[in-house]
Amino acid sequence: MFYANLYKDMQKAFPFFSSRDVRNIQSAVSLRFTDFDLEEDWFKNPEVYFKQDYQTKFNMFQ
């Protein structure tokens, strides 16, 4: 509900604000959120990361 209300309030304050703007903001945030490099060793040796269980990967990723 928070985001629905935020979107509604944005349209009140800025009538030209559209769902396309929301999509553009989401895309920009997603790109910044995932803009980092993984360890090269993870690709050279899949056992180090990719072949681990979910919890181990999660802990390594943090």
N, CA, C and O atoms as CSV, one atom per row, in Angstrom:
chain,resi,resn,atom,element,x,y,z
A,1,MET,N,N,0.815,-1.197,0.000
A,1,MET,CA,C,0.000,0.000,0.000
A,1,MET,C,C,0.863,1.267,0.000
A,1,MET,O,O,0.479,2.295,-0.559
A,2,PHE,N,N,2.031,1.174,0.636
A,2,PHE,CA,C,2.907,2.337,0.689
A,2,PHE,C,C,3.230,2.843,-0.722
A,2,PHE,O,O,3.126,4.036,-1.006
A,3,TYR,N,N,3.621,1.915,-1.594
A,3,TYR,CA,C,4.008,2.315,-2.951
A,3,TYR,C,C,2.806,2.770,-3.769
A,3,TYR,O,O,2.929,3.661,-4.609
A,4,ALA,N,N,1.658,2.173,-3.531
A,4,ALA,CA,C,0.450,2.619,-4.227
A,4,ALA,C,C,0.114,4.051,-3.831
A,4,ALA,O,O,-0.217,4.877,-4.682
A,5,ASN,N,N,0.199,4.339,-2.541
A,5,ASN,CA,C,-0.071,5.700,-2.064
A,5,ASN,C,C,0.991,6.679,-2.558
A,5,ASN,O,O,0.675,7.811,-2.926
A,6,LEU,N,N,2.242,6.245,-2.566
A,6,LEU,CA,C,3.312,7.101,-3.063
A,6,LEU,C,C,3.074,7.451,-4.532
A,6,LEU,O,O,3.206,8.608,-4.932
A,7,TYR,N,N,2.724,6.448,-5.326
A,7,TYR,CA,C,2.447,6.669,-6.751
A,7,TYR,C,C,1.283,7.642,-6.925
A,7,TYR,O,O,1.352,8.556,-7.748
A,8,LYS,N,N,0.221,7.447,-6.157
A,8,LYS,CA,C,-0.951,8.323,-6.234
A,8,LYS,C,C,-0.585,9.753,-5.843
A,8,LYS,O,O,-1.012,10.709,-6.491
A,9,ASP,N,N,0.210,9.895,-4.779
A,9,ASP,CA,C,0.633,11.224,-4.330
A,9,ASP,C,C,1.549,11.894,-5.352
A,9,ASP,O,O,1.478,13.106,-5.559
A,10,MET,N,N,2.406,11.098,-5.987
A,10,MET,CA,C,3.282,11.653,-7.019
A,10,MET,C,C,2.456,12.179,-8.188
A,10,MET,O,O,2.769,13.230,-8.748
A,11,GLN,N,N,1.399,11.453,-8.560
A,11,GLN,CA,C,0.552,11.917,-9.656
A,11,GLN,C,C,-0.210,13.176,-9.290
A,11,GLN,O,O,-0.486,14.008,-10.154
A,12,LYS,N,N,-0.553,13.325,-8.012
A,12,LYS,CA,C,-1.214,14.562,-7.580
A,12,LYS,C,C,-0.247,15.740,-7.677
A,12,LYS,O,O,-0.595,16.805,-8.186
A,13,ALA,N,N,0.973,15.530,-7.180
A,13,ALA,CA,C,1.965,16.605,-7.170
A,13,ALA,C,C,2.506,16.891,-8.568
A,13,ALA,O,O,2.782,18.041,-8.910
A,14,PHE,N,N,2.654,15.843,-9.368
A,14,PHE,CA,C,3.204,15.959,-10.720
A,14,PHE,C,C,2.275,15.220,-11.680
A,14,PHE,O,O,2.463,14.026,-11.913
A,15,PRO,N,N,1.283,15.899,-12.236
A,15,PRO,CA,C,0.280,15.249,-13.096
A,15,PRO,C,C,0.867,14.514,-14.303
A,15,PRO,O,O,0.237,13.602,-14.838
A,16,PHE,N,N,2.058,14.902,-14.730
A,16,PHE,CA,C,2.688,14.271,-15.885
A,16,PHE,C,C,3.417,12.980,-15.523
A,16,PHE,O,O,3.898,12.279,-16.413
A,17,PHE,N,N,3.508,12.655,-14.235
A,17,PHE,CA,C,4.192,11.447,-13.762
A,17,PHE,C,C,3.410,10.215,-14.214
A,17,PHE,O,O,2.211,10.109,-13.956
A,18,SER,N,N,4.090,9.285,-14.890
A,18,SER,CA,C,3.383,8.142,-15.468
A,18,SER,C,C,3.995,6.814,-15.038
A,18,SER,O,O,5.021,6.778,-14.358
A,19,SER,N,N,3.353,5.737,-15.442
A,19,SER,CA,C,3.880,4.408,-15.131
A,19,SER,C,C,5.213,4.174,-15.843
A,19,SER,O,O,6.036,3.379,-15.389
A,20,ARG,N,N,5.417,4.866,-16.952
A,20,ARG,CA,C,6.705,4.764,-17.649
A,20,ARG,C,C,7.819,5.335,-16.776
A,20,ARG,O,O,8.927,4.799,-16.740
A,21,ASP,N,N,7.518,6.426,-16.071
A,21,ASP,CA,C,8.494,7.003,-15.149
A,21,ASP,C,C,8.834,6.008,-14.041
A,21,ASP,O,O,9.994,5.868,-13.652
A,22,VAL,N,N,7.819,5.329,-13.546
A,22,VAL,CA,C,8.032,4.320,-12.505
A,22,VAL,C,C,8.964,3.229,-13.030
A,22,VAL,O,O,9.901,2.820,-12.344
A,23,ARG,N,N,8.700,2.764,-14.245
A,23,ARG,CA,C,9.540,1.726,-14.845
A,23,ARG,C,C,10.979,2.208,-15.001
A,23,ARG,O,O,11.916,1.455,-14.738
A,24,ASN,N,N,11.157,3.448,-15.424
A,24,ASN,CA,C,12.501,3.999,-15.577
A,24,ASN,C,C,13.230,4.080,-14.240
A,24,ASN,O,O,14.423,3.790,-14.161
A,25,ILE,N,N,12.526,4.468,-13.214
A,25,ILE,CA,C,13.116,4.537,-11.867
A,25,ILE,C,C,13.492,3.137,-11.397
A,25,ILE,O,O,14.583,2.932,-10.865
A,26,GLN,N,N,12.589,2.167,-11.593
A,26,GLN,CA,C,12.871,0.792,-11.195
A,26,GLN,C,C,14.095,0.245,-11.926
A,26,GLN,O,O,14.928,-0.434,-11.325
A,27,SER,N,N,14.203,0.537,-13.201
A,27,SER,CA,C,15.351,0.066,-13.982
A,27,SER,C,C,16.650,0.686,-13.462
A,27,SER,O,O,17.655,-0.008,-13.311
A,28,ALA,N,N,16.625,1.969,-13.195
A,28,ALA,CA,C,17.820,2.651,-12.697
A,28,ALA,C,C,18.254,2.101,-11.343
A,28,ALA,O,O,19.443,1.899,-11.099
A,29,VAL,N,N,17.292,1.864,-10.475
A,29,VAL,CA,C,17.600,1.325,-9.147
A,29,VAL,C,C,18.153,-0.094,-9.280
A,29,VAL,O,O,19.133,-0.444,-8.621
A,30,SER,N,N,17.531,-0.906,-10.125
A,30,SER,CA,C,17.993,-2.285,-10.321
A,30,SER,C,C,19.427,-2.318,-10.819
A,30,SER,O,O,20.229,-3.122,-10.345
A,31,LEU,N,N,19.757,-1.460,-11.761
A,31,LEU,CA,C,21.114,-1.426,-12.291
A,31,LEU,C,C,22.120,-1.034,-11.216
A,31,LEU,O,O,23.206,-1.610,-11.145
A,32,ARG,N,N,21.775,-0.074,-10.390
A,32,ARG,CA,C,22.693,0.346,-9.336
A,32,ARG,C,C,22.802,-0.711,-8.241
A,32,ARG,O,O,23.852,-0.878,-7.622
A,33,PHE,N,N,21.720,-1.407,-8.018
A,33,PHE,CA,C,21.678,-2.445,-6.987
A,33,PHE,C,C,22.573,-3.621,-7.340
A,33,PHE,O,O,23.141,-4.264,-6.457
A,34,THR,N,N,22.697,-3.899,-8.624
A,34,THR,CA,C,23.467,-5.058,-9.060
A,34,THR,C,C,24.752,-4.662,-9.779
A,34,THR,O,O,25.307,-5.460,-10.534
A,35,ASP,N,N,25.224,-3.460,-9.558
A,35,ASP,CA,C,26.432,-2.981,-10.226
A,35,ASP,C,C,27.655,-3.304,-9.375
A,35,ASP,O,O,28.198,-2.439,-8.688
A,36,PHE,N,N,28.075,-4.551,-9.432
A,36,PHE,CA,C,29.264,-4.982,-8.718
A,36,PHE,C,C,29.840,-6.183,-9.452
A,36,PHE,O,O,29.161,-6.804,-10.269
A,37,ASP,N,N,31.067,-6.501,-9.164
A,37,ASP,CA,C,31.740,-7.619,-9.821
A,37,ASP,C,C,31.812,-8.813,-8.880
A,37,ASP,O,O,32.059,-8.671,-7.682
A,38,LEU,N,N,31.595,-9.973,-9.441
A,38,LEU,CA,C,31.771,-11.202,-8.675
A,38,LEU,C,C,33.238,-11.605,-8.732
A,38,LEU,O,O,33.978,-11.178,-9.618
A,39,GLU,N,N,33.644,-12.424,-7.787
A,39,GLU,CA,C,35.022,-12.903,-7.737
A,39,GLU,C,C,35.334,-13.712,-8.997
A,39,GLU,O,O,34.549,-14.571,-9.397
A,40,GLU,N,N,36.477,-13.435,-9.615
A,40,GLU,CA,C,36.863,-14.174,-10.817
A,40,GLU,C,C,37.018,-15.658,-10.538
A,40,GLU,O,O,36.716,-16.492,-11.392
A,41,ASP,N,N,37.483,-15.983,-9.357
A,41,ASP,CA,C,37.680,-17.382,-8.979
A,41,ASP,C,C,36.368,-18.165,-9.007
A,41,ASP,O,O,36.370,-19.372,-9.249
A,42,TRP,N,N,35.264,-17.493,-8.764
A,42,TRP,CA,C,33.959,-18.172,-8.779
A,42,TRP,C,C,33.638,-18.708,-10.165
A,42,TRP,O,O,32.969,-19.733,-10.292
A,43,PHE,N,N,34.104,-18.031,-11.198
A,43,PHE,CA,C,33.850,-18.467,-12.569
A,43,PHE,C,C,34.877,-19.505,-13.026
A,43,PHE,O,O,34.554,-20.429,-13.773
A,44,LYS,N,N,36.113,-19.336,-12.568
A,44,LYS,CA,C,37.167,-20.273,-12.961
A,44,LYS,C,C,36.979,-21.632,-12.286
A,44,LYS,O,O,37.296,-22.674,-12.861
A,45,ASN,N,N,36.465,-21.603,-11.071
A,45,ASN,CA,C,36.289,-22.828,-10.304
A,45,ASN,C,C,34.863,-22.835,-9.728
A,45,ASN,O,O,34.655,-22.318,-8.630
A,46,PRO,N,N,33.883,-23.401,-10.433
A,46,PRO,CA,C,32.473,-23.345,-10.023
A,46,PRO,C,C,32.183,-23.936,-8.641
A,46,PRO,O,O,31.188,-23.582,-8.008
A,47,GLU,N,N,33.051,-24.834,-8.176
A,47,GLU,CA,C,32.835,-25.431,-6.857
A,47,GLU,C,C,32.933,-24.396,-5.729
A,47,GLU,O,O,32.340,-24.559,-4.662
A,48,VAL,N,N,33.686,-23.345,-5.990
A,48,VAL,CA,C,33.884,-22.319,-4.966
A,48,VAL,C,C,32.577,-21.605,-4.633
A,48,VAL,O,O,32.321,-21.296,-3.469
A,49,TYR,N,N,31.743,-21.338,-5.653
A,49,TYR,CA,C,30.501,-20.609,-5.402
A,49,TYR,C,C,29.276,-21.268,-6.044
A,49,TYR,O,O,28.324,-21.616,-5.345
A,50,PHE,N,N,29.295,-21.438,-7.340
A,50,PHE,CA,C,28.091,-21.834,-8.077
A,50,PHE,C,C,27.547,-23.208,-7.703
A,50,PHE,O,O,26.350,-23.453,-7.847
A,51,LYS,N,N,28.378,-24.083,-7.240
A,51,LYS,CA,C,27.914,-25.435,-6.891
A,51,LYS,C,C,27.667,-25.596,-5.393
A,51,LYS,O,O,27.536,-26.715,-4.897
A,52,GLN,N,N,27.604,-24.494,-4.690
A,52,GLN,CA,C,27.319,-24.525,-3.252
A,52,GLN,C,C,25.810,-24.498,-3.021
A,52,GLN,O,O,25.046,-24.151,-3.922
A,53,ASP,N,N,25.386,-24.864,-1.814
A,53,ASP,CA,C,23.963,-24.775,-1.474
A,53,ASP,C,C,23.565,-23.303,-1.294
A,53,ASP,O,O,24.413,-22.420,-1.171
A,54,TYR,N,N,22.271,-23.076,-1.284
A,54,TYR,CA,C,21.738,-21.709,-1.248
A,54,TYR,C,C,22.278,-20.902,-0.064
A,54,TYR,O,O,22.728,-19.770,-0.242
A,55,GLN,N,N,22.236,-21.473,1.130
A,55,GLN,CA,C,22.653,-20.727,2.327
A,55,GLN,C,C,24.128,-20.345,2.264
A,55,GLN,O,O,24.504,-19.240,2.654
A,56,THR,N,N,24.956,-21.255,1.776
A,56,THR,CA,C,26.386,-20.955,1.636
A,56,THR,C,C,26.599,-19.821,0.642
A,56,THR,O,O,27.374,-18.901,0.902
A,57,LYS,N,N,25.907,-19.886,-0.504
A,57,LYS,CA,C,26.006,-18.807,-1.488
A,57,LYS,C,C,25.548,-17.483,-0.892
A,57,LYS,O,O,26.195,-16.452,-1.077
A,58,PHE,N,N,24.435,-17.518,-0.179
A,58,PHE,CA,C,23.904,-16.309,0.431
A,58,PHE,C,C,24.928,-15.700,1.388
A,58,PHE,O,O,25.174,-14.494,1.356
A,59,ASN,N,N,25.514,-16.528,2.226
A,59,ASN,CA,C,26.526,-16.047,3.186
A,59,ASN,C,C,27.752,-15.481,2.472
A,59,ASN,O,O,28.295,-14.457,2.886
A,60,MET,N,N,28.185,-16.141,1.407
A,60,MET,CA,C,29.341,-15.656,0.662
A,60,MET,C,C,29.024,-14.330,-0.012
A,60,MET,O,O,29.853,-13.421,-0.050
A,61,PHE,N,N,27.837,-14.240,-0.530
A,61,PHE,CA,C,27.426,-13.053,-1.275
A,61,PHE,C,C,27.350,-11.826,-0.365
A,61,PHE,O,O,27.640,-10.708,-0.790
A,62,GLN,N,N,26.964,-12.046,0.875
A,62,GLN,CA,C,26.895,-10.920,1.806
A,62,GLN,C,C,28.265,-10.411,2.107
A,62,GLN,O,O,28.415,-9.461,2.874
